[in-house]
């Protein structure tokens, strides 16, 4: 049996820290938009857009938000003991099934039509069944178990900024050499080259579709200076940025 106690949407400012607390119920916290860390019990996790945490009753948990965040959370009772084993932070599936269920619940709660309490409980029951299917299978990875993937996702969002490889390694929890080895083993290139290729792809797009000066393209793409940008571009693409732009427009 599942019984919903509350459903709330909230915004978190960048740098917000939610100190450790416990609930007497389960809590599902969905990060519609955000990036940060969450400690659930004795384990530490990273979360990002379209991930969610599941916190069993009487479990210590806290959160740290880096950029601004939009979250949606629901408190509920559930008498299925298997749910206790799913404590942690996870990704929603490609269809964002958990989010769609929660948004339906939020709408139903806000409208409060006849029978909305029963409907909320039924909708939350659907979510718990989905979670047990999605997360209860052997080998289902949580975000914390794929730290290299998390770092790559971070690189995809911030590649135009200065990203020292040492800092990325520290973010992953591995040593510098171990992080570089695991990254290259999984993605076929070093972290530094991955960043270079991302920046060059972005620079090519700017050269094709904007009138920005070469120096502006260089800065916007995350290169240290114009000389580095032009040298790297010529080495990898075979043309100078200016020639690339002229050829594309011709």
C-alpha positions as CSV (number, residue, x, y, z in Angstrom):
1,X,0.0,0.0,0.0
2,X,1.2,3.5,-0.9
3,X,0.0,6.7,0.7
4,X,1.2,10.2,-0.5
5,X,1.9,12.7,2.3
6,X,3.0,15.7,0.3
7,X,4.3,16.9,-3.1
8,X,6.2,20.1,-3.4
9,X,8.2,22.0,-6.1
10,X,11.0,24.3,-5.2
11,X,13.9,26.3,-6.5
12,X,17.4,26.3,-5.0
13,X,19.8,29.1,-5.4
14,X,23.4,28.4,-6.5
15,X,25.5,27.4,-3.6
16,X,22.5,26.2,-1.5
17,X,23.3,23.6,1.1
18,X,20.6,21.5,2.8
19,X,22.0,20.2,6.1
20,X,21.5,16.6,7.2
21,X,17.9,15.6,8.1
22,X,15.7,12.6,8.3
23,X,12.1,11.9,7.5
24,X,9.7,9.3,8.9
25,X,8.5,8.6,5.3
26,X,10.1,7.8,2.0
27,X,11.1,10.9,0.0
28,X,11.7,11.0,-3.8
29,X,13.6,14.1,-4.9
30,X,13.6,14.8,-8.6
31,X,16.2,17.2,-10.0
32,X,14.5,18.7,-13.0
33,X,17.4,21.1,-13.4
34,X,20.5,21.1,-11.3
35,X,23.9,19.8,-10.5
36,X,25.4,18.9,-7.2
37,X,26.0,16.2,-4.6
38,X,23.7,14.4,-2.2
39,X,24.7,12.1,0.7
40,X,22.1,9.4,1.3
41,X,23.0,7.4,4.4
42,X,26.7,6.6,4.3
43,X,27.1,7.1,0.6
44,X,27.8,10.2,-1.5
45,X,26.3,10.7,-5.0
46,X,26.3,13.2,-7.8
47,X,23.1,14.4,-9.3
48,X,22.3,16.3,-12.5
49,X,19.3,17.1,-14.7
50,X,16.7,14.3,-14.9
51,X,18.2,12.4,-12.0
52,X,16.5,11.7,-8.7
53,X,17.2,10.5,-5.2
54,X,15.3,8.0,-3.3
55,X,15.6,8.3,0.5
56,X,14.1,5.6,2.8
57,X,12.5,6.5,6.2
58,X,14.9,7.6,9.0
59,X,17.9,7.9,6.7
60,X,20.2,10.9,7.0
61,X,20.6,12.8,3.8
62,X,21.8,16.3,2.7
63,X,22.3,18.2,-0.6
64,X,24.7,20.7,-2.1
65,X,23.6,22.6,-5.2
66,X,26.2,24.3,-7.5
67,X,24.1,26.1,-10.1
68,X,20.5,27.1,-9.6
69,X,18.2,24.1,-9.4
70,X,14.5,23.2,-9.9
71,X,13.4,20.3,-7.9
72,X,10.2,18.4,-7.3
73,X,9.8,16.1,-4.3
74,X,7.2,13.8,-2.8
75,X,6.9,12.2,0.6
76,X,5.1,8.9,0.9
77,X,4.6,5.8,2.9
78,X,5.1,2.4,1.2
79,X,4.8,-1.0,2.8
80,X,7.0,-2.8,0.2
81,X,10.3,-3.7,2.0
82,X,12.1,-3.9,-1.3
83,X,12.0,-0.1,-1.6
84,X,14.6,0.2,1.2
85,X,17.2,-1.4,-1.0
86,X,16.9,1.3,-3.6
87,X,18.3,4.2,-1.5
88,X,20.5,6.4,-3.7
89,X,20.6,8.7,-6.7
90,X,19.6,7.4,-10.1
91,X,18.9,8.6,-13.6
92,X,15.4,8.7,-15.1
93,X,14.9,6.6,-18.2
94,X,15.0,8.1,-21.7
95,X,11.2,8.7,-21.7
96,X,11.5,10.5,-18.3
97,X,8.8,8.2,-16.9
98,X,9.3,9.2,-13.3
99,X,9.2,12.9,-14.1
100,X,6.0,12.5,-16.2
101,X,4.3,10.7,-13.3
102,X,5.4,13.3,-10.8
103,X,4.1,16.2,-13.0
104,X,0.7,14.5,-13.3
105,X,0.6,14.2,-9.6
106,X,1.6,17.8,-9.1
107,X,-1.2,18.9,-11.5
108,X,-3.8,16.6,-9.7
109,X,-2.7,18.0,-6.3
110,X,-3.0,21.6,-7.4
111,X,-6.5,21.1,-8.9
112,X,-7.8,19.0,-5.9
113,X,-10.8,17.6,-7.7
114,X,-13.0,14.9,-6.1
115,X,-11.0,11.8,-5.4
116,X,-7.6,13.4,-5.9
117,X,-6.2,11.8,-2.8
118,X,-7.0,8.3,-4.1
119,X,-5.6,9.2,-7.5
120,X,-2.4,10.5,-6.0
121,X,-1.9,7.3,-4.1
122,X,-2.5,5.3,-7.3
123,X,-0.1,7.4,-9.3
124,X,2.6,7.0,-6.6
125,X,2.0,3.2,-6.6
126,X,2.7,3.3,-10.3
127,X,6.0,5.1,-9.7
128,X,7.1,2.6,-7.0
129,X,6.4,-0.3,-9.4
130,X,8.4,1.4,-12.1
131,X,11.3,2.1,-9.7
132,X,11.4,-1.6,-8.7
133,X,11.4,-2.6,-12.4
134,X,14.0,0.1,-13.4
135,X,16.3,-0.1,-10.4
136,X,15.7,-3.5,-8.8
137,X,17.2,-5.6,-11.5
138,X,20.7,-6.9,-10.7
139,X,23.4,-4.7,-12.0
140,X,21.4,-1.5,-12.2
141,X,24.0,1.3,-11.9
142,X,23.5,4.3,-9.8
143,X,25.2,7.6,-10.8
144,X,27.8,7.1,-8.1
145,X,28.9,3.9,-9.7
146,X,29.7,5.6,-13.0
147,X,31.9,8.4,-11.9
148,X,33.8,8.7,-15.2
149,X,30.5,9.1,-17.1
150,X,29.5,11.9,-14.6
151,X,32.7,13.8,-15.3
152,X,32.2,13.5,-19.0
153,X,28.7,14.8,-18.7
154,X,30.2,17.8,-16.7
155,X,32.8,18.3,-19.5
156,X,30.0,18.3,-22.1
157,X,28.3,21.2,-20.3
158,X,31.4,23.2,-19.3
159,X,34.0,22.5,-22.1
160,X,34.2,26.2,-23.0
161,X,35.5,27.0,-19.5
162,X,39.0,26.2,-18.1
163,X,38.9,22.6,-16.9
164,X,42.2,21.3,-15.5
165,X,42.5,17.6,-15.9
166,X,43.6,17.4,-12.2
167,X,40.4,18.9,-11.1
168,X,38.3,16.5,-13.3
169,X,40.2,13.6,-11.8
170,X,39.5,14.9,-8.3
171,X,35.8,15.2,-9.2
172,X,35.8,11.5,-10.3
173,X,37.4,10.4,-7.1
174,X,40.3,8.7,-8.9
175,X,43.9,9.5,-9.1
176,X,45.1,11.6,-12.0
177,X,46.7,8.7,-13.9
178,X,43.8,6.3,-13.1
179,X,41.2,8.8,-14.3
180,X,43.1,9.4,-17.6
181,X,43.4,5.6,-18.1
182,X,39.7,4.9,-17.4
183,X,38.6,7.8,-19.6
184,X,40.7,6.8,-22.6
185,X,39.7,3.1,-22.1
186,X,36.0,4.0,-22.3
187,X,35.9,6.9,-24.8
188,X,39.0,6.2,-27.0
189,X,40.8,9.4,-26.3
190,X,42.4,11.3,-23.5
191,X,40.3,13.8,-21.5
192,X,42.4,16.6,-22.9
193,X,41.8,15.6,-26.5
194,X,38.1,15.2,-25.8
195,X,38.0,18.8,-24.6
196,X,40.0,19.9,-27.6
197,X,37.6,18.2,-30.1
198,X,34.5,19.6,-28.3
199,X,36.0,23.1,-28.5
200,X,36.9,22.8,-32.1
201,X,33.4,21.5,-33.0
202,X,31.9,24.6,-31.3
203,X,34.4,26.9,-33.0
204,X,33.5,25.4,-36.4
205,X,29.9,26.1,-35.8
206,X,30.6,29.7,-34.8
207,X,32.8,30.2,-37.9
208,X,30.0,28.8,-40.1
209,X,27.0,30.6,-38.6
210,X,28.2,33.9,-37.1
211,X,30.2,37.0,-38.1
212,X,32.3,36.8,-34.9
213,X,35.9,37.8,-35.2
214,X,38.5,35.0,-35.1
215,X,39.6,36.2,-31.6
216,X,36.0,36.2,-30.4
217,X,35.5,32.7,-31.7
218,X,38.7,31.6,-29.9
219,X,37.7,33.1,-26.6
220,X,34.1,31.8,-26.8
221,X,35.3,28.3,-27.6
222,X,37.5,28.1,-24.5
223,X,41.0,28.5,-26.0
224,X,43.7,30.3,-24.1
225,X,44.5,32.7,-26.9
226,X,44.3,33.3,-30.7
227,X,47.7,31.7,-31.4
228,X,46.7,28.5,-29.6
229,X,43.4,28.4,-31.3
230,X,44.8,28.9,-34.8
231,X,47.6,26.4,-34.3
232,X,45.2,23.7,-32.9
233,X,42.6,24.4,-35.6
234,X,45.1,24.1,-38.5
235,X,46.7,21.0,-37.0
236,X,43.3,19.1,-36.5
237,X,41.2,20.5,-39.4
238,X,43.9,21.1,-42.0
239,X,42.9,24.7,-42.6
240,X,43.2,28.0,-40.8
241,X,40.0,29.3,-39.2
242,X,39.8,32.1,-41.7
243,X,40.2,29.7,-44.7
244,X,37.6,27.3,-43.1
245,X,35.1,30.1,-42.9
246,X,35.7,31.3,-46.5
247,X,35.5,27.8,-47.9
248,X,32.3,27.0,-46.1
249,X,30.6,30.2,-47.3
250,X,31.9,29.8,-50.8
